[in-house]
Amino acid sequence: MLKPFIPLAKKPGFFLMLALVGCTSTQPQQTASTDTGAAPTIIEELKQPLDNQLLKEWTGPYGGIPAFDKMNLSDIKLAMEQGMEMHLREIDAITANTAAPTFENTIVPYEKAGEALGRAMIYYGIWGSNLSTPEFRKIQAELAPKISEFRSKISQNTQLFERIKAVYDQSLKSPLAADQQRTVQLIHEEFAMEGAGLDQAAKQRYAAINKELSSLYTSFANNTLADEEKYITYITKDQLSGLPESFVKAAAKAAADNGKPGQYAITNTRSSMDQFLTYSDNRTLREKVWNTYYSRGDNGDANDNNQNITKILQLRDERVKLLGYDTYADWRLQNRMAKNPANAMNLMESVWPAALARVKEEVKDMQAVANASGAKITIAPWDYRYYAEKVRKKKYALDSDEVKQYLQLENLTQAIFYTAGELFNFSFKPVPAGSVPVYHEDVKVWEVTDKTTGAHIGLWYLDPFARQGKRSGAWASQYRSFSTFDGKKTVLASNNSNFVKPAPGDPVLVSWDDATTFFHEFGHALHFLASNVKYPTLNGGVRDYTEFQSQLLERWLSTDRVINQFLKHHKTGQPMPASLVAKIKKASTFNQGFSTTEFLGSALMDLKYHTVKDPTGLNPDTFERETLKALGMPKEIVMRHRSPHFTHVFSGEGYAAGYYGYLWADVLTSDAAEAFEEAPGGFYDKEVAARLVKYLFAPRNSMDPAEAYRLFRGRDAKIDALMRDRGFPVPKQSSKK
């Protein structure tokens, strides 16, 4: 998942992921007098050296790097407040210019504004996602409404919008250079979508709604994290039956770390839960762990999120109605590839029946295995993974734990580097110890260079392990994005995972699904590193498109070159045998009913929530149950992210009414993968790889995604490849994306 923890700096679309901050210069540019059309200089006090460490310009090698070794939580509140004040004064300098608005005197300084605040936001995001503590959460709660007010002061700044609109209107008559035209278009669009054109009374209400929402988002996220930290299942030695040795050792370490030596901790994270439900022979404990995980934010206590959901939906609905939209989804999807809720829903409904049909087959197979073993049960949600694993072994003689022995994190890291080298011509080299500050001892850093020229591309940070205060899941972030309009800025990219940390001296072995996710998130990092745009705004993304590049990179995990070179047994060093590879490929469509249905359950629910005409008083528990029943959700499966902990949708707006985007992107992914499969060089075909980088990675958002895909593929994507990939029937009438 693309991590949206950098939610502001230069854009008014603050609820979207912004990967533009962290530029290395804090000093305002000296400009000519206003009769040249340039913006006036920033007021003198903004030129003074910054005392707060979190605002200071990044120094050191690689174009400047974050001073993670000097982070002090006591600095963050003041840094954020000072940074916001500085940014607003930079905006004032733009609006104070009496010259006619131009790209150079309005858009360029707008792109430059907020650099110091952007740096503070990097640290703020690190604490929020990787190092959260009760102390930080108090600060976060205090800052959330202030950040919202700050955002509104920019997004609803009438004078600023008038200047931007003037540049935009003029560009329609006399087009600018292509990248400038796209930049102006995107900035104008975001201001318009954030209510810049409303009357004063509506603007005030719009800002008040955003302020309240910001606090609700913070509360939702922190409630979820609190339940992940609070509800840990501890078991004893006599309850370990079926669990792999590597998991047992990691669980023992987790228990010891939590002050319970001699016991075994099943932490309330997906990686831990998933493994336990797959292998544990203890059905009673499986049910307990399942309930603990899927009831996050839904325990009727101080961390319950149901009321937050109701308030969030009501406020979102009120806000978009101020703009004249029927529903939140209509507003949200207007600038996505789907364009409207109907198109997104049509895609999901075209896949849903095939997924449900497959679930019935899977449950039938699992029930047969359970019956044959003498278990007098009916398959329940906490049984699905356990019996699916037994069916996998029976049908394909494929043991997931056997596969794990060849999936060592260290080797997988080399595998993603190899893939990046073959496709992007990138080289990864560990930086000298201590030369780049990190915020935790687990974090490792590599320098990325061009294999041919040796030119510096950027740095890649990896934070692989779960720990107290780190939110669950896996994500990618960037601390600095590429741009050239104000001097070349190189990339600082990060991948964050939640692998279970092993006992000292043991290897980190992961599941095939976790290995796939590792490749996926690295795809986001490559999207950052491959960027070749001039203006920061063009580094943004279209949500139902930005998952495409990362989902596509997953395909290289199962290529012969990666398997033969990097998937080696952690003890013998021998490559994964051809017989095991054949089993994996033969079973590639196994359990697609489960994975597709649990995802679509969440994606459909997200869109259903956001197409309700009037959500006033909506009861999330009732709405979730009734909606899933109407959809025919199988009783053996729960949606991947139940509403009370659906942080993609309710802890911010990046994926709100947009969780479908993973499926939309997967249509592109499957279709693009077939372009490689059809090429002479397969997944390492140089010509197709060159088109991949040129049209699908390097441009970022500097061109329309649909046009970019057509340039790569020569046509629009079709759903056929997706259905084939999942082993579903291909529709008679092929739909296009």
C-alpha positions in Angstrom: 0.0 0.0 0.0 1.2 3.5 -0.9 1.6 5.1 2.5 -0.2 8.5 2.7 1.5 9.8 5.8 2.8 13.0 4.2 -0.5 14.7 3.8 0.5 18.3 3.1 2.9 20.8 1.8 2.3 22.4 -1.6 -1.1 21.2 -2.6 -4.7 22.0 -1.5 -5.7 18.3 -2.0 -4.4 17.5 1.5 -6.3 14.4 1.9 -4.5 12.8 -1.0 -1.0 11.3 -0.6 1.5 14.0 -1.2 5.0 12.8 -1.9 6.5 16.2 -2.7 8.1 17.3 0.5 11.7 17.3 1.7 13.3 19.6 -0.8 16.8 20.5 0.4 16.7 24.3 0.2 15.0 26.3 2.9 16.2 29.7 1.7 13.7 31.7 -0.4 14.8 32.5 -3.9 15.9 36.0 -4.5 13.7 37.4 -7.2 13.6 40.4 -9.5 11.3 43.3 -9.1 7.6 42.8 -9.7 7.6 44.5 -13.1 9.3 41.3 -14.4 6.4 39.2 -13.3 8.3 37.5 -10.5 7.0 37.0 -7.0 8.2 39.4 -4.3 10.8 38.2 -1.8 9.7 36.5 1.4 9.7 38.7 4.5 13.0 39.0 6.2 12.3 36.9 9.3 11.8 33.9 7.1 15.4 34.2 5.9 16.8 33.7 9.4 18.4 30.4 10.3 16.0 27.8 11.7 16.7 26.8 15.3 14.3 23.8 15.4 16.1 20.7 14.3 13.0 19.3 12.6 12.7 22.4 10.3 16.4 22.6 9.4 17.6 22.1 5.9 18.9 18.5 5.4 22.7 18.4 5.1 25.2 15.7 4.6 25.8 13.4 1.6 23.3 12.3 -1.1 21.9 15.8 -1.6 21.0 16.1 2.1 19.4 13.5 4.4 16.9 13.6 7.3 18.5 13.9 10.7 16.7 10.9 12.1 19.5 10.6 14.8 18.5 14.0 16.1 14.8 13.5 16.3 13.3 14.8 19.6 9.6 14.4 20.3 9.7 17.6 22.3 10.5 19.6 19.1 7.7 18.3 16.9 4.7 20.5 18.0 6.7 23.7 17.7 8.2 22.6 14.4 4.8 22.0 12.9 3.4 25.2 14.2 6.4 27.3 13.0 6.4 25.4 9.7 2.8 26.1 9.0 3.3 29.8 9.8 6.2 30.0 7.4 4.3 28.3 4.7 1.4 30.7 5.0 3.7 33.7 4.8 5.2 32.2 1.6 1.6 32.0 0.3 1.1 35.6 1.3 4.1 36.6 -0.7 2.6 35.1 -3.8 -0.8 36.8 -3.3 0.9 40.2 -2.5 2.4 40.3 -6.0 0.6 43.0 -8.0 1.9 41.8 -11.4 -0.5 39.9 -13.6 -0.5 36.2 -12.7 1.9 34.0 -14.7 3.3 30.5 -14.4 6.6 31.9 -13.2 5.3 34.3 -10.6 2.4 32.1 -9.2 2.8 28.4 -10.0 6.6 28.2 -9.5 6.6 29.9 -6.0 3.6 27.8 -5.1 5.6 24.7 -5.9 8.5 26.0 -3.8 6.5 26.9 -0.8 6.4 24.8 2.3 9.8 23.2 2.2 10.6 23.6 5.9 7.1 22.3 6.9 7.6 19.4 4.5 10.7 18.4 6.4 8.9 18.6 9.8 6.1 16.5 8.3 8.5 13.7 7.5 9.5 13.4 11.1 5.8 13.7 12.1 4.9 10.9 9.8 7.7 8.7 11.2 6.4 9.0 14.7 2.9 8.5 13.5 3.5 5.3 11.6 6.7 3.8 12.9 7.4 5.1 16.4 4.0 5.9 17.9 3.7 6.4 21.6 1.0 7.6 24.0 2.9 10.9 24.3 3.0 11.3 20.5 -0.7 10.5 20.2 -1.5 13.3 22.6 0.5 15.7 20.4 -1.1 14.3 17.3 -4.6 15.0 18.7 -3.6 18.6 19.5 -2.1 19.2 16.1 -4.7 17.5 13.9 -7.3 20.4 14.1 -4.5 23.0 13.7 -3.2 21.2 10.6 -6.7 21.2 9.2 -7.1 24.9 9.8 -3.8 25.5 8.1 -4.8 23.5 5.1 -8.1 25.4 4.8 -6.2 28.7 4.9 -4.4 27.7 1.7 -7.1 25.7 -0.1 -9.7 28.4 0.4 -7.4 31.4 -0.1 -9.4 33.5 -2.5 -6.6 35.6 -3.8 -4.4 32.6 -4.3 -7.1 30.7 -6.2 -7.8 33.7 -8.3 -4.2 33.9 -9.4 -4.1 30.1 -10.1 -7.3 30.3 -12.0 -6.0 33.2 -14.1 -3.0 31.2 -15.1 -5.2 28.2 -15.8 -7.7 30.2 -17.9 -4.9 31.8 -19.9 -3.3 28.4 -20.5 -6.5 27.2 -22.2 -6.1 30.0 -24.7 -2.3 29.9 -25.0 -1.1 26.4 -24.0 2.1 26.2 -21.9 4.8 23.6 -22.3 3.2 20.1 -21.7 4.6 19.6 -18.2 3.6 23.2 -17.2 0.2 22.7 -18.6 -0.4 19.5 -16.7 0.9 21.1 -13.5 -1.5 24.0 -13.8 -4.3 21.7 -14.6 -3.7 19.5 -11.6 -3.3 22.4 -9.1 -6.4 24.2 -10.4 -8.4 21.0 -10.2 -7.4 20.3 -6.6 -8.3 23.8 -5.5 -11.7 23.6 -7.2 -12.4 20.2 -5.6 -11.5 21.6 -2.2 -14.0 24.3 -2.3 -11.9 27.3 -3.4 -14.9 28.6 -5.5 -17.4 28.5 -2.7 -18.9 31.7 -1.1 -17.5 32.8 2.2 -20.2 31.1 4.4 -19.8 27.8 2.6 -16.0 28.1 2.8 -16.2 28.6 6.6 -18.5 25.5 7.0 -16.2 23.5 4.6 -13.2 24.4 6.8 -15.0 23.5 10.0 -15.9 20.1 8.6 -12.3 19.5 7.6 -11.2 20.4 11.0 -13.6 18.0 12.7 -12.7 15.3 10.2 -9.0 15.6 10.9 -9.6 14.8 14.6 -11.9 11.9 13.7 -9.3 10.4 11.3 -6.6 10.7 14.0 -8.9 9.1 16.6 -9.8 6.3 14.2 -6.2 5.4 13.4 -5.1 5.6 17.0 -8.0 3.5 18.2 -7.1 0.8 15.7 -3.4 0.9 16.7 -4.4 0.8 20.4 -6.4 -2.4 19.9 -3.5 -3.9 17.9 -1.2 -3.2 20.9 -3.7 -4.1 23.6 -5.2 -7.4 22.5 -2.4 -9.9 22.3 -3.2 -13.6 22.7 -0.7 -15.5 24.9 -0.5 -19.3 24.7 1.5 -22.0 26.4 3.8 -24.7 25.2 1.0 -27.3 25.2 -1.0 -25.1 22.7 1.6 -25.0 19.9 0.5 -28.0 17.9 0.8 -27.5 14.2 2.8 -24.2 14.4 6.1 -24.0 12.4 9.3 -23.8 14.4 10.2 -20.4 13.1 6.8 -19.0 14.2 7.1 -20.6 17.6 10.5 -19.0 18.2 9.3 -15.6 17.0 6.2 -15.9 19.2 8.4 -16.8 22.2 10.5 -13.7 21.6 7.4 -11.5 21.2 6.1 -12.8 24.5 9.4 -12.1 26.3 9.6 -8.6 24.8 6.1 -8.0 26.3 7.2 -9.2 29.7 5.8 -12.7 29.6 8.8 -15.0 29.2 8.0 -18.7 28.9 4.8 -18.0 26.9 4.1 -17.4 23.3 2.5 -14.2 21.9 0.2 -14.0 18.9 0.3 -10.3 18.2 -2.7 -8.6 16.8 -1.2 -8.0 13.3 -2.0 -9.6 10.0 1.3 -11.4 9.6 1.0 -13.1 13.0 -2.7 -13.8 12.7 -2.5 -15.2 9.2 0.2 -17.7 10.1 -1.5 -18.8 13.3 -4.8 -19.4 11.5 -3.1 -21.3 8.8 -1.2 -23.8 10.9 -2.6 -24.0 14.5 -4.4 -27.3 15.2 -6.3 -25.7 18.1 -9.7 -24.6 16.7 -10.7 -22.9 19.9 -7.6 -20.7 19.8 -8.0 -20.1 16.1 -11.5 -18.7 16.8 -10.1 -16.5 19.6 -7.3 -15.1 17.5 -9.6 -14.6 14.6 -12.1 -12.7 16.7 -9.4 -10.6 18.3 -8.0 -9.5 14.9 -11.3 -8.8 13.2 -12.9 -7.0 16.2 -10.3 -4.3 16.3 -12.1 -1.0 16.8 -15.3 -2.9 17.5 -15.1 -3.8 21.2 -17.6 -1.4 22.7 -14.8 0.3 24.7 -12.9 3.6 24.6 -11.3 2.5 21.3 -14.5 1.6 19.5 -14.7 3.2 16.1 -18.3 2.8 15.1 -19.4 6.3 16.1 -16.4 7.7 14.4 -17.5 6.0 11.1 -21.0 7.5 11.4 -19.7 11.0 12.0 -17.1 10.7 9.2 -19.7 9.6 6.7 -22.1 12.4 7.7 -19.4 15.1 7.5 -18.0 13.9 4.2 -21.6 13.9 2.7 -22.3 17.4 4.0 -19.0 18.7 2.6 -19.5 17.4 -0.9 -23.1 18.6 -1.0 -21.7 22.1 -0.4 -19.9 21.6 -3.8 -23.1 20.3 -5.5 -22.4 16.6 -5.6 -24.9 13.9 -4.8 -22.5 11.6 -3.0 -19.0 11.6 -1.7 -18.1 8.9 -4.3 -19.3 11.2 -7.1 -16.9 13.9 -5.9 -14.0 11.6 -5.2 -13.9 9.6 -8.5 -14.3 12.5 -10.9 -10.5 12.7 -11.5 -9.7 9.0 -11.1 -9.5 6.5 -14.0 -12.9 5.2 -13.1 -14.4 8.7 -13.5 -17.6 7.8 -11.6 -19.0 5.2 -9.0 -20.9 3.3 -11.7 -17.8 2.4 -13.6 -16.0 1.2 -10.5 -19.1 -0.8 -9.4 -19.5 -2.3 -12.8 -15.9 -3.7 -12.7 -16.4 -5.2 -9.2 -19.8 -6.7 -10.1 -18.3 -8.3 -13.2 -15.8 -10.2 -11.0 -18.0 -10.8 -7.9 -20.2 -13.7 -9.2 -17.1 -15.7 -10.4 -15.5 -15.2 -7.0 -18.5 -16.3 -5.1 -18.8 -19.4 -7.3 -15.2 -20.3 -6.6 -15.7 -19.8 -2.8 -18.4 -22.5 -2.9 -16.0 -24.9 -4.6 -13.3 -24.1 -2.1 -15.6 -24.6 0.9 -16.8 -27.9 -0.5 -13.2 -29.1 -0.8 -12.4 -28.0 2.7 -15.5 -29.5 4.2 -14.6 -32.8 2.6 -11.1 -32.7 4.1 -12.6 -31.9 7.6 -15.1 -34.7 7.3 -12.5 -37.2 6.3 -10.3 -36.3 9.3 -13.2 -37.0 11.6 -13.7 -33.3 12.6 -17.4 -32.8 13.3 -17.5 -29.1 12.2 -18.9 -26.8 9.6 -16.3 -24.6 8.0 -16.2 -21.2 9.8 -14.2 -18.1 9.0 -11.4 -19.2 11.5 -11.2 -22.5 9.7 -10.7 -21.2 6.2 -7.0 -20.7 6.1 -6.3 -23.9 8.1 -8.3 -26.2 5.9 -7.3 -24.3 2.7 -3.8 -25.3 3.6 -4.8 -28.9 3.9 -6.6 -28.8 0.6 -3.5 -27.2 -1.0 -1.4 -30.1 0.3 -3.9 -32.7 -0.9 -4.6 -31.2 -4.4 -1.2 -29.9 -5.2 1.1 -31.6 -2.7 2.1 -28.0 -1.8 3.1 -27.3 1.7 3.3 -23.5 2.5 5.8 -24.1 5.3 8.0 -26.0 2.8 7.8 -23.0 0.5 8.8 -20.7 3.3 12.1 -22.4 3.7 13.2 -20.9 0.4 11.9 -17.4 1.2 14.5 -15.7 3.3 14.1 -12.0 3.6 17.8 -11.4 2.9 17.6 -13.3 -0.4 14.3 -11.7 -1.3 16.0 -8.3 -0.9 18.6 -9.3 -3.3 15.9 -10.5 -5.7 14.2 -7.2 -5.8 17.5 -5.5 -6.4 18.2 -7.8 -9.3 14.8 -7.1 -10.8 15.3 -3.4 -10.5 18.7 -3.8 -12.2 17.3 -5.7 -15.1 14.2 -3.5 -15.7 15.4 -0.1 -14.6 19.2 -0.4 -14.8 19.5 0.5 -11.1 22.2 -0.8 -8.7 21.8 -1.0 -4.9 24.7 -0.8 -2.6 24.6 -0.7 1.3 25.7 2.7 2.6 28.7 2.7 5.0 27.5 2.0 8.6 26.7 5.2 10.4 26.9 7.5 7.3 23.1 7.8 7.0 21.0 8.4 10.2 18.1 6.1 10.9 15.2 6.3 13.3 15.5 2.7 14.6 18.2 0.1 14.7 16.2 -2.2 12.4 16.3 0.3 9.5 18.9 -0.4 6.8 19.8 2.0 3.9 21.1 1.4 0.4 22.4 3.9 -2.2 20.7 3.6 -5.6 22.8 4.4 -8.7 22.6 3.9 -12.5 24.3 0.7 -13.4 25.8 2.1 -16.5 26.9 5.6 -15.6 27.2 5.3 -11.8 25.0 8.4 -11.4 23.3 8.8 -8.0 19.6 8.1 -8.1 18.7 8.2 -4.5 18.6 6.2 -1.2 16.3 3.3 -0.3 15.4 2.7 3.4 14.0 -0.6 4.6 12.2 -1.0 8.0 11.2 -4.6 7.9 10.0 -5.7 11.4 6.9 -5.4 13.5 7.3 -3.7 16.9 5.4 -1.8 19.5 4.2 1.6 18.2 4.4 0.6 14.5 1.2 0.4 12.7 0.4 -3.0 11.0 0.6 -3.7 7.3 3.2 -2.8 4.7 3.7 0.5 2.9 6.0 2.7 0.9 6.9 6.3 1.5 9.2 8.9 0.1 11.1 11.4 2.2 12.1 13.4 -0.9 10.7 13.2 -4.4 12.4 13.8 -7.7 12.2 17.2 -9.4 14.4 19.5 -11.4 12.6 22.9 -11.6 14.6 24.3 -8.7 17.8 22.3 -8.9 17.8 18.6 -9.2 16.4 16.8 -6.2 17.2 13.1 -5.9 14.9 10.5 -4.3 14.7 9.2 -0.7 12.4 6.2 -0.7 11.3 3.9 2.1 9.7 0.5 2.4 8.1 -0.6 5.7 6.9 -4.1 6.5 5.8 -5.9 9.6 7.6 -9.3 9.4 7.8 -11.1 12.6 11.3 -10.6 14.0 13.0 -14.0 14.5 14.9 -15.2 17.5 18.6 -14.1 17.5 20.6 -16.0 14.9 17.5 -17.4 13.1 16.7 -16.4 9.5 13.7 -14.3 8.6 11.4 -16.7 6.6 8.3 -15.3 5.1 5.2 -16.8 3.3 4.7 -16.6 -0.4 2.0 -14.0 0.2 4.3 -11.9 2.3 7.1 -12.2 -0.4 4.6 -11.0 -3.0 3.7 -8.1 -0.8 7.4 -7.3 -0.4 7.7 -7.1 -4.2 4.5 -5.0 -4.4 5.7 -2.4 -2.0 9.1 -2.2 -3.7 7.2 -1.5 -6.8 6.0 1.7 -5.2 9.6 2.6 -4.3 10.7 2.0 -7.9 7.9 4.3 -9.0 9.4 7.0 -6.8 13.0 6.3 -7.8 12.2 6.2 -11.6 10.5 9.5 -11.5 11.6 11.9 -14.2 9.5 15.0 -13.8 10.3 18.7 -13.5 7.6 20.0 -11.1 6.7 18.5 -7.7 3.0 18.4 -8.3 3.6 15.9 -11.1 4.9 13.4 -8.6 1.4 12.9 -7.3 -0.7 10.0 -8.3 -4.2 8.8 -9.4 -5.3 6.4 -6.8 -6.8 3.7 -9.0 -3.6 3.8 -11.1 -0.7 4.1 -8.6 -1.3 0.6 -7.3 -0.8 -0.8 -10.9 2.9 -0.3 -11.0 3.4 -2.0 -7.7 1.0 -4.9 -8.5 2.8 -5.5 -11.7 6.2 -5.8 -10.0 4.8 -8.8 -8.0 5.0 -10.9 -11.2 8.8 -11.0 -11.1 8.8 -13.0 -7.9 7.7 -16.1 -9.8 10.1 -15.6 -12.8 12.7 -18.4 -13.4 15.6 -16.0 -13.0 14.5 -14.9 -9.5 13.6 -18.4 -8.4 16.8 -20.0 -9.6 19.1 -17.3 -8.2 17.5 -16.1 -5.0 14.9 -18.6 -3.7 17.3 -20.8 -2.0 16.9 -23.1 1.0 18.0 -21.2 4.1 19.9 -24.3 5.4 21.3 -26.1 2.3 21.6 -23.1 0.0 20.1 -25.1 -2.8 17.7 -23.4 -5.2 14.0 -24.2 -5.0 13.6 -27.5 -6.9 11.8 -27.5 -10.2 9.2 -29.9 -8.8 8.3 -27.3 -6.0 8.2 -24.5 -8.5 5.9 -26.5 -10.7 3.5 -27.0 -7.7 3.5 -23.3 -7.0 2.7 -22.4 -10.5 0.1 -25.1 -10.8 -1.5 -23.8 -7.6 -1.3 -20.2 -8.7 -5.1 -19.9 -9.0 -5.7 -21.8 -5.7 -7.8 -20.0 -3.1 -8.6 -17.2 -5.5 -12.2 -17.4 -4.3 -11.1 -16.4 -0.8 -8.6 -13.7 -1.7 -10.9 -12.1 -4.3 -14.0 -12.2 -2.2 -12.4 -10.9 1.0 -10.9 -8.0 -1.0 -14.1 -7.3 -2.9 -16.1 -7.4 0.3 -14.2 -4.4 1.6 -14.1 -2.6 -1.8 -17.8 -3.0 -2.3 -18.6 -1.9 1.2 -16.4 1.2 0.8 -18.3 2.3 -2.3 -21.7 1.4 -0.8 -20.9 3.6 2.3 -20.0 6.5 0.0 -22.9 6.3 -2.4 -25.5 6.6 0.4 -27.6 9.7 -0.4 -28.0 10.6 3.3 -25.8 8.8 5.8 -27.2 10.7 8.8 -27.5 8.3 11.7 -26.2 5.4 9.8 -25.3 2.4 12.0 -22.1 0.9 10.7 -22.7 -2.5 12.3 -26.1 -2.8 10.8 -25.1 -1.4 7.5 -22.2 -3.8 7.2 -24.2 -6.8 8.0 -27.2 -5.9 5.8 -25.0 -4.8 2.8 -22.9 -8.0 2.9 -26.1 -10.1 3.2 -27.6 -8.4 0.1 -24.3 -9.0 -1.8 -24.4 -12.7 -0.9 -21.2 -12.6 1.1 -20.3 -16.2 2.1 -20.7 -16.8 5.8 -17.2 -18.5 5.8 -15.4 -15.3 4.8 -15.2 -11.9 6.4 -14.3 -8.7 4.5 -10.5 -8.1 4.5 -10.8 -4.9 6.5 -14.0 -4.7 8.6 -15.5 -1.3 8.9 -14.2 -0.4 12.5 -10.6 -0.9 11.5 -10.8 0.0 7.8 -8.0 2.5 8.1 -7.5 2.9 4.3 -10.9 4.5 4.3 -11.6 6.0 7.7 -8.2 7.3 9.0 -7.9 9.6 6.0 -9.2 10.1 2.5 -6.5 8.5 0.3 -8.6 5.3 -0.4 -12.0 6.5 0.7 -14.5 5.5 -2.1 -11.3 4.2 -3.8 -10.4 0.9 -2.3 -11.8 -0.6 -5.6 -8.6 0.9 -7.1 -6.6 -2.3 -6.3 -8.9 -4.3 -8.7 -8.9 -1.5 -11.3 -5.1 -1.5 -11.2 -5.1 -5.3 -11.3 -6.9 -5.2 -14.7 -4.0 -3.1 -16.0 -1.5 -5.4 -14.2 -2.8 -8.6 -15.8 -3.0 -7.1 -19.2 0.5 -5.5 -19.0 1.9 -8.8 -17.7 0.7 -10.5 -20.9 2.6 -7.9 -22.9 5.8 -9.3 -21.3 4.7 -12.9 -21.7 4.1 -12.3 -25.4 7.5 -10.7 -25.9 10.6 -12.6 -27.1 12.5 -11.9 -23.9 9.6 -12.6 -21.6 9.5 -10.7 -18.4 13.1 -9.5 -19.0 12.4 -8.3 -22.6 14.5 -5.1 -23.0 12.1 -3.4 -25.4 9.0 -3.9 -23.3 10.9 -3.0 -20.2 12.0 0.2 -21.8 8.4 1.1 -22.6 7.5 0.2 -19.1 9.9 2.7 -17.6 9.3 5.4 -20.2 5.5 5.4 -20.1 4.4 3.8 -16.9 7.0 4.7 -14.2 9.0 7.8 -15.2 6.1 10.1 -16.1 4.4 9.8 -12.7 1.4 12.0 -13.1 2.8 14.2 -15.9 0.4 12.6 -18.4 -3.1 11.1 -18.3 -2.8 7.5 -17.0 -5.1 6.1 -19.7 -3.0 7.7 -22.4 0.2 6.5 -20.8 -1.1 2.9 -20.7 -2.1 3.1 -24.4 1.4 4.3 -25.3 2.8 1.3 -23.4 0.4 -1.4 -24.7 -0.9 0.1 -28.0 -4.5 -0.2 -26.8 -6.7 0.0 -23.7 -6.5 -2.8 -21.1 -9.1 -5.6 -21.1 -10.5 -7.5 -18.2 -9.8 -10.9 -19.9 -6.3 -11.3 -18.6 -7.4 -10.6 -15.0 -10.0 -13.4 -15.2 -7.5 -15.8 -16.7 -5.0 -15.0 -14.0 -7.6 -15.9 -11.3 -8.9 -19.0 -13.1 -12.3 -17.4 -13.6 -14.4 -17.6 -16.7 -13.6 -14.8 -19.2 -16.8 -12.7 -19.9 -18.2 -13.2 -23.4 -18.2 -9.4 -23.9 -14.7 -8.2 -23.0 -14.8 -5.0 -21.1 -12.1 -2.4 -21.3 -10.5 -0.1 -18.8 
